[in-house]
Amino acid sequence: MTPSRATPEAGSARSRTVRVKAPGKINVSFSVGPLRPDGYHSVASVYLAVSLYEEVAASTTNDGEITVSLRKGSLAQEMPLDESNLAVRAARLMAELSEQPSGVHLEITKRVPIAGGMGGGSADAAATLLACDALWNAGLSREELAHLAAELGADVPFSLLGGAAIGLGVGDQLTPALAPNPLHWTLVLPDFGLSTPTVFAALDRIRIASGFEPAEPEQIDPAVLRALRAGDAEALADTLHNDLQPAATRLAPQLVDVLEQGSEYGALSTIVSGSGPTVAMLASSESHALELVDRLAEAGQHALAVHSPVHGAKIVSDLIH
């Protein structure tokens, strides 16, 4: 099928740029159910948006095209820049719903690792939905944007919402969770990626080989939600859980060393984020997170300190030039 093209707005001579930032996420609890007939897995997850942001600058063009580029100095250069890019798909979806779309160029500043288990591509898509809604005056509500986000991927609605949330279904059925106090983390960013479908498939193989038949996940451990509500890092440390971690470490055994380093250096707890390979280490304070960064850097790891929860996708500038 030939992709549809946006039509330039009549008489538009000046360009407008809307810049939006959207957060990456970590899963502090992630339970995976059996494989469904549609090829997905039911999950029960607790998401936290963290202070590591993707940025998308959406600028009007007069050629009717939807194009994308990576800003110089971004984290990675191997991101696809064609129709397989989730941000391009988000812009095309918005163009189909907008009455007077122009062409648009998307410049992405990547900070969240590609295929890192932190929803970087989903953050790009969420930022693009919000930017194009503003750029083309579509006037969609956050609820309407969330419905579009769910069409693009399971993690996209959460990047729009931000904060803390329970995710059911395939992760897209969101209920906000109370997390009024900041929590501090050290992230170890990988120099390689893991494909999410590959990690889920590895989990299925592990379960079949062991004879384990998972139940349908229907609820979250209340202890996780109590710890978030209290902002109690030590209590949360006892509840961190990720069903995908054994599969991720089977595919990338070097992650075991990273997890052990976190424990050795004094992290309250360590966990693979989502499908990995990013490792999140829970710290007791901001200074503790920075101390972990220094120790890990001495050991040759690429680490940085972040906090959570943070807001979801947000317009940071809207300029006509």
VEXBAKE-727330 format. One record per residue (C-alpha): residue in one letter; residue number from 1; x, y, z negated. Coordinates in pm, 1 decimal, padded with zeros to 6 digits. Each point is the difference from the previous one (the first is absolute). Example, Ala and Ser with C-alpha at 12.3 -4.5 7.8 and 13.67 -1.06 7.14 Angstrom:
BEGIN
<'A',1,<01230.0,-00450.0,-00780.0>>
<'S',2,<00137.0,00344.0,00066.0>>
***
This chain:
BEGIN
<'M',1,<00000.0,00000.0,00000.0>>
<'T',2,<00132.2,00347.4,00086.4>>
<'P',3,<00029.0,00216.7,-00313.8>>
<'S',4,<-00234.3,00300.0,-00010.1>>
<'R',5,<00155.1,00343.9,00024.9>>
<'A',6,<-00091.7,00303.4,-00199.4>>
<'T',7,<-00114.4,00302.0,00199.7>>
<'P',8,<00177.6,00331.5,-00061.3>>
<'E',9,<-00213.8,00273.8,-00145.9>>
<'A',10,<-00095.0,00251.5,00266.4>>
<'G',11,<00210.6,00314.8,00001.6>>
<'S',12,<00224.5,-00105.8,-00285.9>>
<'A',13,<00329.3,00183.9,00028.1>>
<'R',14,<00123.9,00008.5,-00355.6>>
<'S',15,<00105.9,-00309.5,-00186.3>>
<'R',16,<-00120.8,-00100.6,-00343.5>>
<'T',17,<00187.1,-00231.7,-00234.7>>
<'V',18,<-00152.5,-00170.7,-00301.2>>
<'R',19,<00250.1,-00168.4,-00231.6>>
<'V',20,<-00119.7,-00269.9,-00239.6>>
<'K',21,<00185.9,-00211.3,-00252.7>>
<'A',22,<-00119.7,-00339.7,-00123.9>>
<'P',23,<00151.8,-00225.7,-00265.6>>
<'G',24,<00144.2,-00346.7,00008.6>>
<'K',25,<-00129.9,-00250.4,-00251.9>>
<'I',26,<00102.9,-00281.3,-00227.2>>
<'N',27,<-00220.2,-00286.8,-00115.4>>
<'V',28,<00029.2,-00050.2,-00374.3>>
<'S',29,<-00233.1,-00298.0,00020.4>>
<'F',30,<-00064.4,-00205.7,00311.6>>
<'S',31,<-00203.1,-00321.2,00005.6>>
<'V',32,<-00049.6,-00181.2,00329.5>>
<'G',33,<-00289.6,-00233.4,00075.0>>
<'P',34,<-00032.6,-00269.5,00266.3>>
<'L',35,<00034.7,00061.8,00371.9>>
<'R',36,<-00331.6,00120.3,00145.3>>
<'P',37,<-00149.6,-00099.8,00336.3>>
<'D',38,<00088.3,00345.3,00139.7>>
<'G',39,<00369.8,-00059.7,-00067.2>>
<'Y',40,<00022.1,00232.6,-00300.7>>
<'H',41,<00021.2,-00075.2,-00370.3>>
<'S',42,<-00228.1,00132.3,-00270.7>>
<'V',43,<00199.4,00192.0,-00259.0>>
<'A',44,<-00040.3,00169.5,-00335.2>>
<'S',45,<00255.0,00274.9,-00037.3>>
<'V',46,<00083.9,00301.8,-00209.6>>
<'Y',47,<00158.3,00272.6,00211.1>>
<'L',48,<00208.2,00290.9,-00123.8>>
<'A',49,<00090.4,00286.6,00232.6>>
<'V',50,<00361.2,00108.5,-00057.5>>
<'S',51,<00193.1,00318.8,00066.8>>
<'L',52,<00161.2,-00121.8,00320.2>>
<'Y',53,<-00182.8,00165.8,00286.1>>
<'E',54,<-00038.9,-00034.8,00372.7>>
<'E',55,<-00065.7,00325.6,00186.8>>
<'V',56,<-00181.7,00041.4,00329.7>>
<'A',57,<-00001.1,00329.6,00191.0>>
<'A',58,<-00282.6,-00006.4,00257.4>>
<'S',59,<00033.5,00267.7,00269.2>>
<'T',60,<-00243.6,00081.0,00279.1>>
<'T',61,<00123.4,-00044.9,00357.0>>
<'N',62,<-00157.6,00084.5,00333.6>>
<'D',63,<00078.9,-00322.4,00184.8>>
<'G',64,<-00278.5,-00211.1,-00147.9>>
<'E',65,<00246.4,-00261.2,-00126.7>>
<'I',66,<00051.4,-00152.8,-00343.4>>
<'T',67,<00373.6,-00029.3,-00061.8>>
<'V',68,<00220.2,-00068.7,-00300.6>>
<'S',69,<00360.4,00060.5,-00099.7>>
<'L',70,<00215.8,-00053.3,-00304.4>>
<'R',71,<00141.5,00310.0,-00166.0>>
<'K',72,<00377.7,00016.9,00000.5>>
<'G',73,<00143.5,-00126.6,-00325.5>>
<'S',74,<-00291.4,-00233.8,-00071.9>>
<'L',75,<00059.6,-00325.2,-00181.3>>
<'A',76,<-00000.8,-00231.7,00301.9>>
<'Q',77,<00023.9,00028.6,00375.1>>
<'E',78,<-00146.9,-00336.6,00104.2>>
<'M',79,<-00366.3,00093.0,-00056.0>>
<'P',80,<-00214.2,-00069.4,00308.8>>
<'L',81,<-00109.3,00317.6,00177.5>>
<'D',82,<-00263.0,-00152.7,00228.1>>
<'E',83,<-00363.7,-00107.1,-00035.3>>
<'S',84,<00098.3,-00255.8,-00265.4>>
<'N',85,<00084.9,00285.2,-00238.8>>
<'L',86,<-00271.1,00028.0,-00263.2>>
<'A',87,<00010.0,00380.1,00007.1>>
<'V',88,<-00065.1,00002.4,00376.9>>
<'R',89,<-00294.6,-00233.6,-00053.8>>
<'A',90,<-00132.6,00230.3,-00273.1>>
<'A',91,<00024.8,00305.4,00228.1>>
<'R',92,<-00173.8,-00182.9,00283.1>>
<'L',93,<-00280.8,-00102.4,-00233.5>>
<'M',94,<-00045.2,00361.7,-00109.8>>
<'A',95,<00007.3,00123.3,00361.4>>
<'E',96,<-00286.9,-00233.1,00086.3>>
<'L',97,<-00209.5,00152.8,-00279.8>>
<'S',98,<00091.2,00365.5,00047.2>>
<'E',99,<-00205.3,00222.1,00229.0>>
<'Q',100,<00287.9,00211.9,00131.8>>
<'P',101,<00330.7,-00178.2,-00052.3>>
<'S',102,<00317.8,00138.7,00151.6>>
<'G',103,<00304.2,-00206.1,00071.5>>
<'V',104,<00210.3,-00052.3,-00312.0>>
<'H',105,<00361.4,-00068.4,-00080.6>>
<'L',106,<00074.4,-00173.5,-00330.3>>
<'E',107,<00338.8,00058.8,-00158.7>>
<'I',108,<00054.3,-00248.3,-00282.9>>
<'T',109,<00246.9,00047.5,-00282.3>>
<'K',110,<00061.4,-00347.9,-00138.9>>
<'R',111,<00110.1,-00052.5,-00357.9>>
<'V',112,<-00186.4,-00321.5,-00084.2>>
<'P',113,<00186.2,-00308.0,00128.5>>
<'I',114,<-00131.1,-00165.8,00315.8>>
<'A',115,<-00136.1,-00348.8,-00078.6>>
<'G',116,<00094.7,00063.3,-00363.7>>
<'G',117,<-00321.8,-00096.8,-00178.8>>
<'M',118,<-00083.8,00361.7,-00087.6>>
<'G',119,<-00256.8,00082.6,00267.3>>
<'G',120,<00209.4,00250.2,00195.5>>
<'G',121,<-00181.1,-00058.1,00328.3>>
<'S',122,<-00331.1,00024.7,-00182.3>>
<'A',123,<00107.9,00333.9,-00147.9>>
<'D',124,<00081.5,00124.0,00352.4>>
<'A',125,<-00347.1,-00102.9,00115.5>>
<'A',126,<-00172.9,00162.0,-00298.4>>
<'A',127,<00193.9,00323.5,00052.2>>
<'T',128,<-00087.0,-00002.4,00370.7>>
<'L',129,<-00371.9,-00046.7,-00065.9>>
<'L',130,<-00004.8,00299.8,-00234.7>>
<'A',131,<00219.4,00214.0,00228.5>>
<'C',132,<-00206.4,-00067.3,00312.5>>
<'D',133,<-00325.7,00056.1,-00188.8>>
<'A',134,<00126.3,00348.9,-00086.2>>
<'L',135,<00166.9,00061.6,00336.0>>
<'W',136,<-00315.1,-00078.7,00199.6>>
<'N',137,<-00249.8,00134.1,-00256.1>>
<'A',138,<-00172.2,-00338.3,-00013.9>>
<'G',139,<-00144.6,00076.3,-00342.6>>
<'L',140,<00005.3,-00357.8,-00129.1>>
<'S',141,<-00038.9,-00061.6,-00370.8>>
<'R',142,<00258.7,-00197.7,-00198.7>>
<'E',143,<-00248.7,-00288.1,-00010.2>>
<'E',144,<-00033.6,00005.0,00378.9>>
<'L',145,<00377.5,00015.0,00040.6>>
<'A',146,<00031.4,-00296.1,-00237.9>>
<'H',147,<-00232.2,-00205.9,00223.0>>
<'L',148,<00222.7,00080.9,00299.0>>
<'A',149,<00307.2,-00079.8,-00207.5>>
<'A',150,<-00134.7,-00348.7,-00074.7>>
<'E',151,<-00021.5,-00064.8,00376.5>>
<'L',152,<00374.1,00062.6,00027.0>>
<'G',153,<00130.4,-00213.1,-00286.7>>
<'A',154,<-00061.3,-00117.2,-00353.8>>
<'D',155,<00242.0,00248.0,-00164.6>>
<'V',156,<-00104.3,00310.6,00196.8>>
<'P',157,<-00303.4,00088.3,-00217.7>>
<'F',158,<00214.3,-00002.9,-00313.9>>
<'S',159,<00255.0,00238.4,00150.6>>
<'L',160,<-00288.7,00240.5,00061.8>>
<'L',161,<-00126.0,-00042.7,-00357.5>>
<'G',162,<00328.8,-00012.2,-00190.9>>
<'G',163,<00021.4,-00014.2,-00378.1>>
<'A',164,<-00069.0,-00344.9,-00142.6>>
<'A',165,<-00262.8,-00239.3,00128.9>>
<'I',166,<-00126.7,-00354.9,-00006.3>>
<'G',167,<-00011.7,-00156.5,00346.2>>
<'L',168,<-00224.7,-00296.9,00079.1>>
<'G',169,<-00103.5,-00166.3,00324.7>>
<'V',170,<00312.1,00021.6,00214.1>>
<'G',171,<00111.8,00289.9,-00219.7>>
<'D',172,<-00222.4,00259.6,00164.7>>
<'Q',173,<-00292.2,-00009.0,-00247.5>>
<'L',174,<00130.5,00260.8,-00239.7>>
<'T',175,<-00105.4,00105.7,-00347.2>>
<'P',176,<00201.0,00281.5,-00164.0>>
<'A',177,<00175.2,-00097.4,-00322.8>>
<'L',178,<00089.5,00229.3,-00289.2>>
<'A',179,<00371.6,00071.9,-00026.9>>
<'P',180,<00026.7,00349.0,-00152.9>>
<'N',181,<00362.8,-00021.7,-00112.3>>
<'P',182,<00308.9,-00028.2,00220.8>>
<'L',183,<00191.0,-00324.3,00035.3>>
<'H',184,<00357.7,-00008.1,00122.2>>
<'W',185,<00155.3,-00247.0,00241.1>>
<'T',186,<00326.8,-00073.3,00172.2>>
<'L',187,<-00038.2,-00132.3,00352.5>>
<'V',188,<00266.8,-00207.4,00169.5>>
<'L',189,<-00044.0,00066.3,00370.6>>
<'P',190,<00104.3,-00280.1,00234.4>>
<'D',191,<00209.1,00026.3,00315.2>>
<'F',192,<-00229.5,-00256.6,00163.1>>
<'G',193,<-00372.7,-00059.0,00028.8>>
<'L',194,<-00243.3,-00283.9,-00054.4>>
<'S',195,<-00306.4,-00050.4,00217.5>>
<'T',196,<-00314.0,-00004.6,-00212.8>>
<'P',197,<-00167.7,-00281.6,00202.5>>
<'T',198,<00321.3,-00203.4,-00027.1>>
<'V',199,<00004.7,00034.1,-00379.4>>
<'F',200,<-00366.9,-00099.6,-00031.6>>
<'A',201,<00063.7,-00300.3,00226.3>>
<'A',202,<00296.0,-00101.2,-00217.6>>
<'L',203,<-00222.6,00020.5,-00308.4>>
<'D',204,<-00254.3,-00228.7,00168.9>>
<'R',205,<00273.3,-00253.6,00076.8>>
<'I',206,<00127.7,00007.3,-00358.6>>
<'R',207,<-00350.4,-00057.2,-00132.6>>
<'I',208,<-00073.5,-00285.1,00242.2>>
<'A',209,<00330.5,-00170.3,-00085.6>>
<'S',210,<-00074.4,00020.3,-00373.4>>
<'G',211,<-00363.5,-00098.0,00032.9>>
<'F',212,<-00115.5,00327.6,-00153.9>>
<'E',213,<-00345.9,00116.8,00105.1>>
<'P',214,<-00052.0,00366.9,-00094.0>>
<'A',215,<-00334.6,00128.8,-00122.7>>
<'E',216,<-00169.7,00301.9,00148.1>>
<'P',217,<00137.1,00301.4,-00193.0>>
<'E',218,<-00289.8,00197.5,-00142.2>>
<'Q',219,<00140.7,00214.9,-00278.2>>
<'I',220,<00309.3,00165.3,-00140.9>>
<'D',221,<00163.4,-00088.8,-00329.9>>
<'P',222,<-00149.9,00255.1,-00243.9>>
<'A',223,<00341.4,00033.7,-00167.6>>
<'V',224,<00134.2,00167.4,00315.9>>
<'L',225,<-00274.8,00261.1,-00005.3>>
<'R',226,<00039.7,00059.5,-00376.5>>
<'A',227,<00372.8,00060.2,00042.9>>
<'L',228,<-00058.3,00244.6,00286.6>>
<'R',229,<-00267.9,00184.1,-00192.9>>
<'A',230,<00231.3,00035.6,-00299.0>>
<'G',231,<00306.4,00082.1,00210.8>>
<'D',232,<00177.3,-00273.5,-00196.4>>
<'A',233,<00299.1,-00112.9,00207.7>>
<'E',234,<00098.5,-00277.7,-00240.9>>
<'A',235,<-00351.6,-00147.7,00003.0>>
<'L',236,<-00012.9,00026.8,00381.4>>
<'A',237,<00335.3,-00177.8,00024.3>>
<'D',238,<-00157.1,-00312.4,-00148.0>>
<'T',239,<-00273.0,-00006.0,00265.7>>
<'L',240,<00190.3,00056.9,00328.7>>
<'H',241,<-00090.8,-00279.1,00239.9>>
<'N',242,<00031.1,-00067.7,00373.2>>
<'D',243,<-00114.2,-00326.1,00161.1>>
<'L',244,<00205.7,00087.1,00309.4>>
<'Q',245,<00329.4,00022.8,-00190.5>>
<'P',246,<00091.8,-00371.7,00028.4>>
<'A',247,<-00056.0,00013.8,00376.1>>
<'A',248,<00200.7,00322.0,00039.2>>
<'T',249,<00292.8,-00140.2,-00199.1>>
<'R',250,<-00017.0,-00325.5,00196.6>>
<'L',251,<00035.5,00198.9,00324.1>>
<'A',252,<00259.1,00240.2,-00143.5>>
<'P',253,<00191.5,-00176.4,-00281.3>>
<'Q',254,<00214.2,00309.3,-00061.7>>
<'L',255,<-00303.4,00156.1,-00169.2>>
<'V',256,<00051.7,-00235.2,-00294.6>>
<'D',257,<00332.9,00173.2,-00071.9>>
<'V',258,<-00167.7,00343.0,00014.5>>
<'L',259,<-00274.1,-00107.7,-00239.5>>
<'E',260,<00261.7,-00140.2,-00239.5>>
<'Q',261,<00206.2,00320.3,00024.5>>
<'G',262,<-00301.2,00200.4,-00113.3>>
<'S',263,<-00041.0,-00219.2,-00306.7>>
<'E',264,<00373.4,00009.3,-00072.7>>
<'Y',265,<00009.9,00380.6,00021.6>>
<'G',266,<-00291.3,00046.9,-00239.6>>
<'A',267,<-00312.2,00040.5,00214.5>>
<'L',268,<-00316.2,-00072.1,-00195.9>>
<'S',269,<-00111.0,-00229.0,00280.3>>
<'T',270,<00072.5,-00057.9,00368.7>>
<'I',271,<-00227.7,-00102.2,00285.7>>
<'V',272,<00004.3,-00033.2,00377.4>>
<'S',273,<-00236.2,00263.8,00138.9>>
<'G',274,<-00276.2,-00156.4,00208.6>>
<'S',275,<00147.0,-00218.5,00272.9>>
<'G',276,<00346.8,00141.6,-00069.2>>
<'P',277,<00285.6,00035.5,00029.3>>
<'T',278,<-00006.4,00324.4,-00205.6>>
<'V',279,<00053.9,-00076.0,-00369.8>>
<'A',280,<-00167.1,00221.2,-00261.7>>
<'M',281,<00153.3,00026.2,-00346.2>>
<'L',282,<-00208.7,00145.0,-00281.3>>
<'A',283,<00182.5,00249.1,-00220.7>>
<'S',284,<-00088.8,00142.4,-00340.0>>
<'S',285,<00054.5,00362.7,00105.2>>
<'E',286,<00126.9,00222.5,00280.3>>
<'S',287,<00351.1,00001.0,-00146.7>>
<'H',288,<-00007.1,-00378.9,-00027.6>>
<'A',289,<-00102.2,-00027.8,00368.0>>
<'L',290,<00291.8,00225.0,00097.4>>
<'E',291,<00239.9,-00207.0,-00211.0>>
<'L',292,<-00116.0,-00310.0,00187.7>>
<'V',293,<00061.9,00178.6,00331.0>>
<'D',294,<00359.0,00073.9,-00104.6>>
<'R',295,<00065.5,-00357.1,-00114.7>>
<'L',296,<-00147.3,-00146.4,00316.2>>
<'A',297,<00192.7,00242.2,00220.2>>
<'E',298,<00322.4,-00112.6,-00167.3>>
<'A',299,<-00099.1,-00354.7,00094.4>>
<'G',300,<-00044.5,00104.5,00363.5>>
<'Q',301,<-00379.7,00024.4,00007.5>>
<'H',302,<-00202.3,00278.0,00162.4>>
<'A',303,<-00227.8,00109.7,-00282.6>>
<'L',304,<-00207.8,00303.9,-00089.5>>
<'A',305,<-00224.0,00112.7,-00284.0>>
<'V',306,<-00370.7,00070.2,00052.3>>
<'H',307,<-00305.3,00056.7,-00215.5>>
<'S',308,<-00363.3,-00098.8,00020.0>>
<'P',309,<-00283.6,00054.2,00045.3>>
<'V',310,<-00004.6,00281.6,00258.4>>
<'H',311,<-00267.0,00148.9,00223.9>>
<'G',312,<-00101.7,-00154.1,00330.4>>
<'A',313,<00033.9,00150.2,00347.8>>
<'K',314,<00008.0,00379.2,-00022.8>>
<'I',315,<00032.6,00289.7,00244.6>>
<'V',316,<00313.5,00195.9,-00084.2>>
<'S',317,<-00007.7,00257.2,00282.4>>
<'D',318,<-00222.5,00112.8,00289.4>>
<'L',319,<00170.4,00238.5,00240.6>>
<'I',320,<-00085.7,00162.1,00333.4>>
<'H',321,<00303.3,00089.4,00210.1>>
***
